[in-house]
Amino acid sequence: MERAPTDDTGPIHVPLGHIVASPRWRESQLVRGMQGKVKVAFEDGITLVDFYLSNRSCILYITEANMVSGSDYRKKLVRVRNDSKLQGIVLVEKTQMSEQYFPAVQKFTVLDLGMVLLPVASQMEASSLIVQLVQEQAKEPSKNPFLRKKRPQLSETSLLRTVQQIPGVGKVKAPLLLQKFPSIQQLSNASIQELEQVVGQAAAQQIHTFFTESR
């Protein structure tokens, strides 16, 4: 296995259908959930990235504890985002305990950094999602919507999930908003009056507040 340098931004060889993981996840529920579905190799030199899906893409995992404690996950995301060789997919544990901290992570990851963010309820859910990403990549890497280019547009599914997490939106109003405002940028720039036409006054105010507080 080709060893990654200490800043985790150099080349690392990941065989197709494998994951290269940081050793801190060795005994985790997340890795146990992937066993028997994909092959996981641990690399001692990895400290910044949590999981490599390929030599160009990686998973950055923000745990419930990371959000609640306010640990410096932002520095990790910025370093990967600024690296020209890596595309990071961010998984965030959104639980009852961490739910109030989620909007800040969402704003920073999606709006400020333009990265793909996927909320998960647990490490077991995260393991299933990672396995799915690896299997899709193994079938036909060029068609994986998460791994196409450095700063991709969010796929329709991940964009919908992201919009659903905005206060006042939910599963019913999210598709309606995306019909009118097909990108996060357009949605964030919409006026209260424009939003009211789609979701009503109360929800429009919540959405507008959500985006203006992030600026």
N, C-alpha and C positions, 0 to 999 in steps of 0.2 A: 504494500500500500504506500503510495506516495504521500509523504508527510506534509501537512500544511504548516506554514510558518506561524509564529506565535500570534500574529494579528489576524489569522484566519482568512486573509484575503488573497492568498496565492493559489496556484492551481492545485487541485486535489483530484485524484482519479477515483471515480465512483462507477463500478461495474453496473451495467444495465440491470434493473430489477433489485438493486441493493440500496441501502441507506448507510451513510457514514455518520456516526453520531459522536457527540461529545461524551467523554466517560462519565460526566456527572449524571447522565440519564441511565446508567448501567442497570441499576436495580429498580427503576421506576415502573409504575403501572403503565405508563405510556409505551415503553419498549416491550413490556410483557404482552400488551395488546397487539403488537405487530409480529410477534414470534409465530412462525409457521406460515406467515403470509408473505413476508419479504425477508430478505437476509440483512441483518444489521451488523455492521462492523464498527468497532470503537477505535477512535484515533486519539492518542494522548495529547497531541498538539493542538486540539480544537478547544478554544476557550470562549471565543466570541459567538460563533454560530452554534446552534443546537443540533441541527441535522442537515446534512448535504443530500439533496436529491440527485444532483449531477455536479459536474465540475463548474457549472454556471449558475445553479439555483440552489437555494437553501431555505430552511425553515428557521424562523426566529420565534421562540415560544415565550409568551409572557404569562406567568402563572398568576393565580389569584393572590398569592403572597406578594409578588412583584408589584401589582397594582396597589394593594392596600398599604404596603410599606413605603411606596413612592421610590423604590429603588431605581437606579440609573439605567433603566431599560431604554430610555430615549437615546443615550449615547450609543448604545449598541445598534439601534435602528439607523441612526444617522451614519455611523461608520459603514454599515453595509450598503445603505442607500447611495452613499457617495463613492463607493467602489465601482469602477467601470466594468469589472469582470463578473460581479455577482448580482443576481436578482433575488431579493428576499421576499418570502411570503410570511406574513405575520399571523400567528395563531394566538388568540387571547382567551384565557379562561374567564368567561362571563358567568358568574354564579350569583346567588342571592347576596352573598357577602361583598362581592366586588362590583355589583351592578352599578352602584353610584359613581364608581371611578371609571367605568367603561367609556362614557362620552368623551372624556379628556384624551384617552388613548386613541379612540376612533378619530377624533379631530386631528390629532398630531400625525397619526399614521397615514390616513387617507387624504386629508386636505393639505397638510403641510409637506408630507414626503411623497405623496402619490403612490404609496405602496398598496398591495393587495392585503386586506385584513379579513380574517375569517374568525368569528367568535365560536367558541366551543364550550359546552357545558361541563366537560370533564376530560381527564387525560385519556379515558377509553374512547370518547368521541373523537378526540384529536388523533389517536392512533388509527382509527378507521379512515379518517380523512387523509392522513399521510399515506396510508396504504393505497388508497384510491388514486392519489396523485402519482405515486410511483408506478402503479399498474398502467395508468393512462399514458404515462411517459414511455413506458416500455413498449406499449403497442405502437404508438406513432407520436414521437416527441414533438413534431412540428405542429400538431393539432391540439396540444395541451394549452388551453387559454391562459393559464397562469404562468407559463414558461416561454412565451414567444419572444419577448423583447425586454430591454432594460427597464423601461418605465411604461408598462402596458396600460391601455384603457382597461378598467375593470370589466370582467366578463359580465354578461347579463345576469347570471345567477348571483355572483358575489356583489354586484352593484345593487341588486334587489335586496339582498340580505343586509347590506350596509344601510340602505335607506330605511328598511324596516326597523332598525335600531334607533332611529332618531325619535326623540320624545314627541308624542302626539301623532305618530304615523301608524306603525303596525302593518300587518299583512294585507289589510283591505286597501288602505290609502296609498301604500307604496307604489303599486302598479299605476294608479291614477296619476300620481306625481310624475312618474317617469315617462308617461305618455306626453305630458306637458313640458317637462324639464328632463330631457334624456341623459343628462350628465350631472355629476356632483357639482361641477363648476356652475352650471346654469341654475341648479336648484339653490345653491348658496347665494347667488346674486338676485334671486327673485324677491320682489317686494311683498309686503304683507298682503296688499290688495290682490296681487297676482296669485298668491297662495290661497287666499280666501275663496277664490273662484273654483278651486279644486277640492279643498278639504274643509272649508268653513273657517270661521273666525278664531275659535279657540285653538285648533290645531295649527293654524297659520301663525299665530303668535308664538307658539312653542317652537315651531320649526325656525322661524326668523330669529328668535332668541338663541337657539342652539348654534346657528351659524355666526351670528354677530359676536357672540362671546368668544369665539375662537380666533377672532381677528385682532 
